């Protein structure tokens, strides 16, 4: 009996066209659902990655500011020591220069 129904439906092109139209609509609905679901699935990790990136950028900027501050403190201490003992500073710089020259010759 089922075969007769299929044969009758196959004989009518209008029924087949209607079934194909219905199938197209269902496929379009499934495609839209998958697209929306995929976007929802990807938006979570993307937002988390963007948040982590912003956090890391903040940390890097903070560390850079700290290092800049420490570097300027060290330069100020060196400048102060050089002003306190200029001859000793010149002797040390000369010695470091000789040592560097000896190492670079090899």
N, CA, C and O atoms as CSV, one atom per row, in Angstrom:
chain,resi,resn,atom,element,x,y,z
A,1,UNK,N,N,0.800,-1.186,0.000
A,1,UNK,CA,C,0.000,0.000,0.000
A,1,UNK,C,C,0.848,1.258,0.000
A,1,UNK,O,O,0.503,2.261,-0.625
A,2,UNK,N,N,1.971,1.186,0.715
A,2,UNK,CA,C,2.840,2.355,0.769
A,2,UNK,C,C,3.398,2.630,-0.611
A,2,UNK,O,O,3.523,3.789,-1.007
A,3,UNK,N,N,3.735,1.582,-1.351
A,3,UNK,CA,C,4.291,1.762,-2.680
A,3,UNK,C,C,3.296,2.451,-3.605
A,3,UNK,O,O,3.700,3.252,-4.447
A,4,UNK,N,N,2.040,2.167,-3.474
A,4,UNK,CA,C,1.037,2.794,-4.329
A,4,UNK,C,C,0.982,4.295,-4.069
A,4,UNK,O,O,0.849,5.093,-4.997
A,5,UNK,N,N,1.086,4.669,-2.793
A,5,UNK,CA,C,1.063,6.085,-2.458
A,5,UNK,C,C,2.257,6.795,-3.056
A,5,UNK,O,O,2.126,7.911,-3.558
A,6,UNK,N,N,3.420,6.167,-3.013
A,6,UNK,CA,C,4.608,6.757,-3.589
A,6,UNK,C,C,4.498,6.850,-5.096
A,6,UNK,O,O,4.895,7.853,-5.689
A,7,UNK,N,N,3.960,5.812,-5.722
A,7,UNK,CA,C,3.807,5.830,-7.174
A,7,UNK,C,C,2.816,6.904,-7.603
A,7,UNK,O,O,3.026,7.569,-8.617
A,8,UNK,N,N,1.741,7.078,-6.844
A,8,UNK,CA,C,0.765,8.107,-7.175
A,8,UNK,C,C,1.375,9.493,-7.012
A,8,UNK,O,O,1.141,10.382,-7.832
A,9,UNK,N,N,2.166,9.676,-5.938
A,9,UNK,CA,C,2.804,10.968,-5.704
A,9,UNK,C,C,3.831,11.249,-6.788
A,9,UNK,O,O,3.997,12.391,-7.216
A,10,UNK,N,N,4.518,10.205,-7.229
A,10,UNK,CA,C,5.523,10.377,-8.265
A,10,UNK,C,C,4.880,10.751,-9.581
A,10,UNK,O,O,5.504,11.408,-10.415
A,11,UNK,N,N,3.647,10.343,-9.776
A,11,UNK,CA,C,2.970,10.635,-11.024
A,11,UNK,C,C,2.527,12.094,-11.086
A,11,UNK,O,O,2.278,12.604,-12.178
A,12,UNK,N,N,2.423,12.760,-9.983
A,12,UNK,CA,C,1.950,14.139,-9.963
A,12,UNK,C,C,3.124,15.090,-9.744
A,12,UNK,O,O,3.659,15.155,-8.637
A,13,UNK,N,N,3.529,15.815,-10.756
A,13,UNK,CA,C,4.663,16.730,-10.629
A,13,UNK,C,C,4.423,17.847,-9.631
A,13,UNK,O,O,5.369,18.330,-9.009
A,14,UNK,N,N,3.178,18.266,-9.465
A,14,UNK,CA,C,2.860,19.332,-8.511
A,14,UNK,C,C,3.172,18.926,-7.090
A,14,UNK,O,O,3.660,19.730,-6.295
A,15,UNK,N,N,2.888,17.668,-6.770
A,15,UNK,CA,C,3.152,17.165,-5.416
A,15,UNK,C,C,4.659,17.104,-5.179
A,15,UNK,O,O,5.141,17.442,-4.098
A,16,UNK,N,N,5.384,16.676,-6.185
A,16,UNK,CA,C,6.838,16.576,-6.055
A,16,UNK,C,C,7.436,17.972,-5.867
A,16,UNK,O,O,8.316,18.171,-5.029
A,17,UNK,N,N,6.956,18.924,-6.645
A,17,UNK,CA,C,7.461,20.302,-6.517
A,17,UNK,C,C,7.172,20.850,-5.125
A,17,UNK,O,O,8.013,21.520,-4.525
A,18,UNK,N,N,5.989,20.563,-4.622
A,18,UNK,CA,C,5.625,21.042,-3.283
A,18,UNK,C,C,6.521,20.411,-2.224
A,18,UNK,O,O,6.949,21.080,-1.283
A,19,UNK,N,N,6.800,19.131,-2.380
A,19,UNK,CA,C,7.684,18.441,-1.429
A,19,UNK,C,C,9.109,19.020,-1.491
A,19,UNK,O,O,9.755,19.206,-0.460
A,20,UNK,N,N,9.587,19.300,-2.709
A,20,UNK,CA,C,10.918,19.894,-2.849
A,20,UNK,C,C,10.959,21.302,-2.243
A,20,UNK,O,O,11.945,21.682,-1.612
A,21,UNK,N,N,9.898,22.059,-2.437
A,21,UNK,CA,C,9.837,23.403,-1.863
A,21,UNK,C,C,9.862,23.329,-0.336
A,21,UNK,O,O,10.545,24.111,0.326
A,22,UNK,N,N,9.100,22.368,0.212
A,22,UNK,CA,C,9.082,22.184,1.655
A,22,UNK,C,C,10.470,21.763,2.161
A,22,UNK,O,O,10.929,22.236,3.201
A,23,UNK,N,N,11.117,20.886,1.426
A,23,UNK,CA,C,12.454,20.424,1.785
A,23,UNK,C,C,13.451,21.586,1.754
A,23,UNK,O,O,14.299,21.697,2.639
A,24,UNK,N,N,13.352,22.448,0.745
A,24,UNK,CA,C,14.238,23.618,0.661
A,24,UNK,C,C,14.052,24.534,1.870
A,24,UNK,O,O,15.020,25.023,2.451
A,25,UNK,N,N,12.791,24.754,2.234
A,25,UNK,CA,C,12.501,25.605,3.390
A,25,UNK,C,C,13.094,25.014,4.670
A,25,UNK,O,O,13.671,25.733,5.487
A,26,UNK,N,N,12.947,23.718,4.832
A,26,UNK,CA,C,13.488,23.057,6.014
A,26,UNK,C,C,15.020,23.149,6.033
A,26,UNK,O,O,15.620,23.388,7.080
A,27,UNK,N,N,15.641,22.957,4.866
A,27,UNK,CA,C,17.094,23.057,4.795
A,27,UNK,C,C,17.569,24.481,5.080
A,27,UNK,O,O,18.585,24.677,5.747
A,28,UNK,N,N,16.843,25.461,4.581
A,28,UNK,CA,C,17.189,26.859,4.861
A,28,UNK,C,C,17.064,27.143,6.357
A,28,UNK,O,O,17.895,27.846,6.932
A,29,UNK,N,N,16.035,26.602,6.977
A,29,UNK,CA,C,15.838,26.783,8.416
A,29,UNK,C,C,16.974,26.121,9.199
A,29,UNK,O,O,17.477,26.691,10.167
A,30,UNK,N,N,17.369,24.941,8.787
A,30,UNK,CA,C,18.469,24.229,9.451
A,30,UNK,C,C,19.779,24.999,9.269
A,30,UNK,O,O,20.565,25.125,10.208
A,31,UNK,N,N,20.010,25.509,8.062
A,31,UNK,CA,C,21.228,26.275,7.804
A,31,UNK,C,C,21.279,27.521,8.686
A,31,UNK,O,O,22.320,27.840,9.261
A,32,UNK,N,N,20.147,28.226,8.788
A,32,UNK,CA,C,20.096,29.432,9.619
A,32,UNK,C,C,20.340,29.084,11.088
A,32,UNK,O,O,21.046,29.803,11.796
A,33,UNK,N,N,19.752,27.981,11.535
A,33,UNK,CA,C,19.924,27.558,12.914
A,33,UNK,C,C,21.385,27.205,13.188
A,33,UNK,O,O,21.928,27.573,14.229
A,34,UNK,N,N,22.019,26.496,12.259
A,34,UNK,CA,C,23.432,26.132,12.426
A,34,UNK,C,C,24.329,27.369,12.414
A,34,UNK,O,O,25.284,27.448,13.187
A,35,UNK,N,N,24.033,28.318,11.557
A,35,UNK,CA,C,24.821,29.543,11.491
A,35,UNK,C,C,24.718,30.308,12.802
A,35,UNK,O,O,25.724,30.763,13.348
A,36,UNK,N,N,23.495,30.446,13.301
A,36,UNK,CA,C,23.288,31.161,14.564
A,36,UNK,C,C,23.951,30.425,15.717
A,36,UNK,O,O,24.601,31.044,16.559
A,37,UNK,N,N,23.792,29.111,15.759
A,37,UNK,CA,C,24.393,28.321,16.831
A,37,UNK,C,C,25.913,28.379,16.757
A,37,UNK,O,O,26.583,28.498,17.783
A,38,UNK,N,N,26.454,28.297,15.559
A,38,UNK,CA,C,27.907,28.386,15.399
A,38,UNK,C,C,28.439,29.728,15.847
A,38,UNK,O,O,29.482,29.801,16.496
A,39,UNK,N,N,27.735,30.787,15.506
A,39,UNK,CA,C,28.154,32.123,15.933
A,39,UNK,C,C,28.089,32.244,17.448
A,39,UNK,O,O,28.971,32.840,18.067
A,40,UNK,N,N,27.042,31.676,18.047
A,40,UNK,CA,C,26.925,31.709,19.509
A,40,UNK,C,C,28.050,30.919,20.170
A,40,UNK,O,O,28.613,31.345,21.179
A,41,UNK,N,N,28.372,29.764,19.590
A,41,UNK,CA,C,29.431,28.924,20.148
A,41,UNK,C,C,30.773,29.642,20.067
A,41,UNK,O,O,31.564,29.587,21.009
A,42,UNK,N,N,31.034,30.314,18.951
A,42,UNK,CA,C,32.319,30.989,18.774
A,42,UNK,C,C,32.406,32.315,19.522
A,42,UNK,O,O,33.507,32.765,19.843
A,43,UNK,N,N,31.285,32.942,19.803
A,43,UNK,CA,C,31.328,34.246,20.458
A,43,UNK,C,C,31.822,34.143,21.896
A,43,UNK,O,O,32.465,35.070,22.389
A,44,UNK,N,N,31.541,33.053,22.569
A,44,UNK,CA,C,31.996,32.870,23.951
A,44,UNK,C,C,33.516,32.851,24.062
A,44,UNK,O,O,34.078,33.673,24.786
A,45,UNK,N,N,34.202,31.939,23.367
A,45,UNK,CA,C,35.661,31.917,23.431
A,45,UNK,C,C,36.300,33.194,22.879
A,45,UNK,O,O,37.341,33.632,23.369
A,46,UNK,N,N,35.677,33.788,21.863
A,46,UNK,CA,C,36.229,35.023,21.297
A,46,UNK,C,C,36.196,36.132,22.333
A,46,UNK,O,O,37.173,36.863,22.499
A,47,UNK,N,N,35.077,36.260,23.029
A,47,UNK,CA,C,34.960,37.292,24.064
A,47,UNK,C,C,35.948,37.033,25.197
A,47,UNK,O,O,36.549,37.967,25.728
A,48,UNK,N,N,36.113,35.769,25.566
A,48,UNK,CA,C,37.060,35.431,26.628
A,48,UNK,C,C,38.491,35.755,26.202
A,48,UNK,O,O,39.277,36.270,26.997
A,49,UNK,N,N,38.826,35.453,24.948
A,49,UNK,CA,C,40.173,35.738,24.445
A,49,UNK,C,C,40.422,37.242,24.386
A,49,UNK,O,O,41.507,37.707,24.735
A,50,UNK,N,N,39.420,38.004,23.947
A,50,UNK,CA,C,39.570,39.464,23.893
A,50,UNK,C,C,39.736,40.044,25.288
A,50,UNK,O,O,40.526,40.965,25.494
A,51,UNK,N,N,38.994,39.506,26.242
A,51,UNK,CA,C,39.101,39.975,27.622
A,51,UNK,C,C,40.488,39.675,28.183
A,51,UNK,O,O,41.102,40.523,28.831
A,52,UNK,N,N,40.973,38.470,27.930
A,52,UNK,CA,C,42.317,38.080,28.416
A,52,UNK,C,C,43.392,38.930,27.752
A,52,UNK,O,O,44.364,39.323,28.398
A,53,UNK,N,N,43.221,39.213,26.467
A,53,UNK,CA,C,44.184,40.044,25.752
A,53,UNK,C,C,44.221,41.450,26.339
A,53,UNK,O,O,45.298,42.018,26.522
A,54,UNK,N,N,43.063,42.006,26.633
A,54,UNK,CA,C,43.011,43.337,27.240
A,54,UNK,C,C,43.678,43.321,28.607
A,54,UNK,O,O,44.384,44.262,28.969
A,55,UNK,N,N,43.456,42.263,29.360
A,55,UNK,CA,C,44.081,42.133,30.681
A,55,UNK,C,C,45.600,42.046,30.558
A,55,UNK,O,O,46.331,42.686,31.315
A,56,UNK,N,N,46.065,41.251,29.602
A,56,UNK,CA,C,47.513,41.115,29.398
A,56,UNK,C,C,48.137,42.429,28.932
A,56,UNK,O,O,49.248,42.766,29.342
A,57,UNK,N,N,47.434,43.170,28.081
A,57,UNK,CA,C,47.958,44.460,27.632
A,57,UNK,C,C,48.096,45.413,28.808
A,57,UNK,O,O,49.071,46.158,28.895
A,58,UNK,N,N,47.132,45.393,29.704
A,58,UNK,CA,C,47.205,46.231,30.901
A,58,UNK,C,C,48.392,45.859,31.768
A,58,UNK,O,O,49.098,46.730,32.277
A,59,UNK,N,N,48.614,44.547,31.937
A,59,UNK,CA,C,49.746,44.086,32.740
A,59,UNK,C,C,51.080,44.478,32.104
A,59,UNK,O,O,52.004,44.890,32.805
A,60,UNK,N,N,51.181,44.354,30.789
A,60,UNK,CA,C,52.415,44.718,30.088
A,60,UNK,C,C,52.689,46.210,30.240
A,60,UNK,O,O,53.825,46.614,30.488
A,61,UNK,N,N,51.647,47.029,30.092
A,61,UNK,CA,C,51.826,48.469,30.247
A,61,UNK,C,C,52.257,48.820,31.668
A,61,UNK,O,O,53.095,49.699,31.869
A,62,UNK,N,N,51.681,48.129,32.654
A,62,UNK,CA,C,52.044,48.363,34.052
A,62,UNK,C,C,53.507,47.986,34.294
A,62,UNK,O,O,54.247,48.733,34.933
A,63,UNK,N,N,53.919,46.820,33.777
A,63,UNK,CA,C,55.307,46.386,33.934
A,63,UNK,C,C,56.276,47.332,33.230
A,63,UNK,O,O,57.356,47.618,33.747
A,64,UNK,N,N,55.893,47.811,32.063
A,64,UNK,CA,C,56.751,48.744,31.328
A,64,UNK,C,C,56.930,50.033,32.122
A,64,UNK,O,O,58.030,50.583,32.180
A,65,UNK,N,N,55.862,50.508,32.725
A,65,UNK,CA,C,55.953,51.721,33.535
A,65,UNK,C,C,56.853,51.498,34.749
A,65,UNK,O,O,57.649,52.366,35.106
A,66,UNK,N,N,56.722,50.325,35.381
A,66,UNK,CA,C,57.570,50.007,36.538
A,66,UNK,C,C,59.044,49.936,36.135
A,66,UNK,O,O,59.911,50.475,36.823
A,67,UNK,N,N,59.317,49.266,35.013
A,67,UNK,CA,C,60.702,49.150,34.553
A,67,UNK,C,C,61.279,50.515,34.185
A,67,UNK,O,O,62.446,50.799,34.454
A,68,UNK,N,N,60.466,51.338,33.582
A,68,UNK,CA,C,60.921,52.683,33.227
A,68,UNK,C,C,61.276,53.453,34.492
A,68,UNK,O,O,62.298,54.137,34.543
A,69,UNK,N,N,60.436,53.340,35.505
A,69,UNK,CA,C,60.701,54.004,36.783
A,69,UNK,C,C,61.967,53.483,37.440
A,69,UNK,O,O,62.774,54.262,37.948
A,70,UNK,N,N,62.144,52.157,37.432
A,70,UNK,CA,C,63.345,51.561,38.025
A,70,UNK,C,C,64.587,51.967,37.246
A,70,UNK,O,O,65.634,52.224,37.840
A,71,UNK,N,N,64.482,52.027,35.938
A,71,UNK,CA,C,65.622,52.427,35.111
A,71,UNK,C,C,66.042,53.855,35.391
A,71,UNK,O,O,67.232,54.159,35.478
A,72,UNK,N,N,65.059,54.729,35.533
A,72,UNK,CA,C,65.415,56.124,35.818
A,72,UNK,C,C,66.021,56.251,37.211
A,72,UNK,O,O,66.911,57.077,37.416
A,73,UNK,N,N,65.553,55.442,38.184
A,73,UNK,CA,C,66.146,55.454,39.529
A,73,UNK,C,C,67.602,55.006,39.477
A,73,UNK,O,O,68.465,55.615,40.108
A,74,UNK,N,N,67.872,53.949,38.730
A,74,UNK,CA,C,69.246,53.441,38.612
A,74,UNK,C,C,70.138,54.489,37.957
A,74,UNK,O,O,71.265,54.708,38.399
A,75,UNK,N,N,69.645,55.131,36.915
A,75,UNK,CA,C,70.436,56.172,36.254
A,75,UNK,C,C,70.712,57.339,37.197
A,75,UNK,O,O,71.801,57.912,37.174
A,76,UNK,N,N,69.745,57.688,38.014
A,76,UNK,CA,C,69.953,58.767,38.971
A,76,UNK,C,C,71.007,58.386,40.008
A,76,UNK,O,O,71.841,59.210,40.382
A,77,UNK,N,N,70.970,57.112,40.480
A,77,UNK,CA,C,71.977,56.656,41.449
A,77,UNK,C,C,73.370,56.671,40.839
A,77,UNK,O,O,74.336,57.089,41.478
A,78,UNK,N,N,73.465,56.208,39.587
A,78,UNK,CA,C,74.763,56.202,38.909
A,78,UNK,C,C,75.266,57.628,38.736
A,78,UNK,O,O,76.442,57.910,38.969
A,79,UNK,N,N,74.390,58.509,38.336
A,79,UNK,CA,C,74.768,59.914,38.165
A,79,UNK,C,C,75.242,60.505,39.489
A,79,UNK,O,O,76.215,61.258,39.523
A,80,UNK,N,N,74.565,60.169,40.561
A,80,UNK,CA,C,74.941,60.670,41.881
A,80,UNK,C,C,76.324,60.141,42.284
A,80,UNK,O,O,77.155,60.890,42.799
A,81,UNK,N,N,76.563,58.843,42.046
A,81,UNK,CA,C,77.874,58.248,42.387
A,81,UNK,C,C,78.987,58.876,41.553
A,81,UNK,O,O,80.078,59.130,42.064
A,82,UNK,N,N,78.718,59.126,40.276
A,82,UNK,CA,C,79.735,59.730,39.411
A,82,UNK,C,C,80.052,61.145,39.897
A,82,UNK,O,O,81.211,61.559,39.885
A,83,UNK,N,N,79.045,61.874,40.318
A,83,UNK,CA,C,79.285,63.231,40.814
A,83,UNK,C,C,80.027,63.216,42.149
A,83,UNK,O,O,80.813,64.120,42.428
A,84,UNK,N,N,79.782,62.191,42.979
A,84,UNK,CA,C,80.488,62.091,44.261
A,84,UNK,C,C,81.960,61.762,44.059
A,84,UNK,O,O,82.823,62.339,44.722
A,85,UNK,N,N,82.253,60.838,43.148
A,85,UNK,CA,C,83.626,60.360,42.934
A,85,UNK,C,C,83.949,60.343,41.446
A,85,UNK,O,O,83.933,59.276,40.833
A,86,UNK,N,N,84.236,61.473,40.863
A,86,UNK,CA,C,84.473,61.519,39.417
A,86,UNK,C,C,85.737,60.767,38.982
A,86,UNK,O,O,85.720,60.106,37.943
A,87,UNK,N,N,86.819,60.848,39.738
A,87,UNK,CA,C,88.054,60.160,39.341
A,87,UNK,C,C,87.904,58.649,39.404
A,87,UNK,O,O,88.375,57.933,38.520
A,88,UNK,N,N,87.251,58.170,40.444
A,88,UNK,CA,C,87.020,56.723,40.556
A,88,UNK,C,C,86.148,56.250,39.401
A,88,UNK,O,O,86.388,55.180,38.841
A,89,UNK,N,N,85.137,57.038,39.040
A,89,UNK,CA,C,84.239,56.665,37.939
A,89,UNK,C,C,84.996,56.597,36.621
A,89,UNK,O,O,84.774,55.689,35.820
A,90,UNK,N,N,85.886,57.554,36.395
A,90,UNK,CA,C,86.687,57.545,35.163
A,90,UNK,C,C,87.597,56.325,35.134
A,90,UNK,O,O,87.736,55.682,34.094
A,91,UNK,N,N,88.217,56.000,36.264
A,91,UNK,CA,C,89.108,54.829,36.336
A,91,UNK,C,C,88.334,53.542,36.074
A,91,UNK,O,O,88.796,52.666,35.343
A,92,UNK,N,N,87.164,53.438,36.670
A,92,UNK,CA,C,86.347,52.231,36.458
A,92,UNK,C,C,85.936,52.126,34.999
A,92,UNK,O,O,86.014,51.045,34.415
A,93,UNK,N,N,85.500,53.224,34.399
A,93,UNK,CA,C,85.096,53.214,32.994
A,93,UNK,C,C,86.271,52.838,32.095
A,93,UNK,O,O,86.099,52.092,31.131
A,94,UNK,N,N,87.473,53.354,32.405
A,94,UNK,CA,C,88.673,53.020,31.634
A,94,UNK,C,C,88.979,51.523,31.752
A,94,UNK,O,O,89.286,50.867,30.757
A,95,UNK,N,N,88.894,50.991,32.972
A,95,UNK,CA,C,89.147,49.560,33.195
A,95,UNK,C,C,88.147,48.680,32.454
A,95,UNK,O,O,88.526,47.674,31.856
A,96,UNK,N,N,86.884,49.052,32.492
A,96,UNK,CA,C,85.856,48.275,31.779
A,96,UNK,C,C,86.111,48.332,30.283
A,96,UNK,O,O,85.922,47.338,29.582
A,97,UNK,N,N,86.540,49.491,29.787
A,97,UNK,CA,C,86.858,49.624,28.361
A,97,UNK,C,C,88.014,48.732,27.956
A,97,UNK,O,O,87.953,48.078,26.914
A,98,UNK,N,N,89.083,48.692,28.774
A,98,UNK,CA,C,90.226,47.809,28.476
A,98,UNK,C,C,89.804,46.344,28.487
A,98,UNK,O,O,90.193,45.573,27.610
A,99,UNK,N,N,89.013,45.969,29.476
A,99,UNK,CA,C,88.547,44.586,29.574
A,99,UNK,C,C,87.692,44.218,28.350
A,99,UNK,O,O,87.838,43.132,27.790
A,100,UNK,N,N,86.812,45.118,27.948
A,100,UNK,CA,C,85.971,44.858,26.776
A,100,UNK,C,C,86.820,44.744,25.514
A,100,UNK,O,O,86.548,43.903,24.658
A,101,UNK,N,N,87.833,45.575,25.397
A,101,UNK,CA,C,88.724,45.518,24.220
A,101,UNK,C,C,89.465,44.188,24.161
A,101,UNK,O,O,89.614,43.604,23.088
A,102,UNK,N,N,89.927,43.712,25.305
A,102,UNK,CA,C,90.639,42.420,25.353
A,102,UNK,C,C,89.694,41.270,24.966
A,102,UNK,O,O,90.079,40.358,24.235
A,103,UNK,N,N,88.490,41.327,25.454
A,103,UNK,CA,C,87.532,40.253,25.143
A,103,UNK,C,C,87.111,40.266,23.668
A,103,UNK,O,O,86.882,39.215,23.068
A,104,UNK,N,N,87.014,41.454,23.105
A,104,UNK,CA,C,86.581,41.551,21.696
A,104,UNK,C,C,87.696,41.179,20.722
A,104,UNK,O,O,87.415,40.793,19.588
A,105,UNK,N,N,88.943,41.287,21.139
A,105,UNK,CA,C,90.052,40.903,20.262
A,105,UNK,C,C,90.092,39.410,20.006
A,105,UNK,O,O,90.549,38.971,18.951
A,106,UNK,N,N,89.630,38.648,20.936
A,106,UNK,CA,C,89.685,37.174,20.817
A,106,UNK,C,C,88.624,36.748,19.929
A,106,UNK,O,O,88.472,35.553,19.677
